[in-house]
Amino acid sequence: MSNREFHKVWMGQCEAAREIRLRYGAKAAFDYIVAEKLLMFADASAGRPEFARELPRFVACVRDLFSPEELGTGIARIEQERMAREALSAQIDED
């Protein structure tokens, strides 16, 4: 894969998410493609225009993989987990 095509790696990741969903279920696929890959891709998009141009297509692929209910539930779960980690980290810092 050339350096120019690296920003399109999300296409293979969406295919992998489809396989993960078939084998392990929607939660595992969501965690892989959204919690891991999409969030990192979005972070990279902030400083890399070639990634930013691909982000809408990546998001569209993710939307095709999950129902609106699955997306809502998964996003709420990720946010809740993030808040719990932050609270734990703050508690550890206080101790």
C-alpha positions in Angstrom: 0.0 0.0 0.0 1.4 3.3 -0.9 1.7 6.2 1.5 -1.1 7.9 -0.4 -3.5 5.0 0.2 -2.8 4.6 3.9 -5.7 6.9 4.8 -8.0 4.4 3.1 -7.2 1.5 5.4 -10.7 2.1 7.0 -12.2 0.1 4.1 -10.5 -3.1 5.2 -11.3 -2.3 8.8 -15.0 -2.1 7.9 -14.8 -5.5 6.2 -13.1 -6.8 9.3 -15.9 -5.4 11.4 -18.4 -7.3 9.3 -16.6 -10.5 10.0 -16.3 -9.7 13.7 -20.0 -9.1 13.9 -20.8 -12.5 12.3 -18.4 -14.3 14.6 -18.7 -12.4 17.9 -21.7 -10.2 17.7 -22.5 -6.5 17.3 -20.9 -5.3 20.5 -17.5 -6.8 19.6 -17.8 -5.3 16.1 -18.8 -1.9 17.5 -15.9 -1.9 19.9 -13.5 -2.7 17.2 -14.7 -0.3 14.5 -15.9 2.6 16.6 -14.2 2.6 20.0 -10.9 1.6 18.5 -10.5 2.4 14.8 -13.0 5.3 14.1 -12.0 7.3 17.1 -8.3 7.0 16.2 -9.0 7.9 12.6 -11.0 11.0 13.7 -8.0 12.1 15.9 -5.7 11.6 12.9 -8.1 13.7 10.8 -7.5 16.8 12.9 -4.0 17.2 11.5 -4.1 15.2 8.2 -6.3 16.5 5.4 -6.2 13.2 3.5 -7.7 11.5 6.6 -10.3 14.3 7.0 -11.4 13.8 3.4 -12.1 10.1 4.1 -13.8 10.6 7.4 -17.3 11.1 6.0 -17.0 7.9 4.0 -15.7 6.0 7.1 -18.6 7.2 9.1 -21.1 6.2 6.4 -19.6 2.7 6.4 -20.0 2.5 10.2 -23.6 3.6 9.8 -24.2 0.9 7.3 -22.9 -1.7 9.8 -25.2 -0.9 12.7 -28.9 0.0 13.2 -29.6 3.4 14.7 -30.4 1.7 18.0 -27.1 -0.2 18.0 -25.2 3.0 17.3 -27.0 4.9 20.1 -26.5 2.1 22.6 -22.9 1.6 21.7 -22.0 5.3 21.8 -23.8 5.7 25.2 -21.8 2.7 26.5 -18.5 4.0 25.3 -19.2 7.4 26.9 -20.2 5.8 30.2 -17.0 3.7 30.2 -14.9 6.8 29.4 -16.5 8.7 32.3 -16.0 5.8 34.7 -12.3 5.6 33.7 -11.9 9.3 34.3 -13.6 9.1 37.7 -11.4 6.2 38.7 -8.3 8.1 37.5 -9.3 11.2 39.5 -9.9 9.1 42.5 -6.5 7.5 42.2 -4.9 10.9 41.8 -6.6 12.1 45.0 -5.3 9.1 47.0 
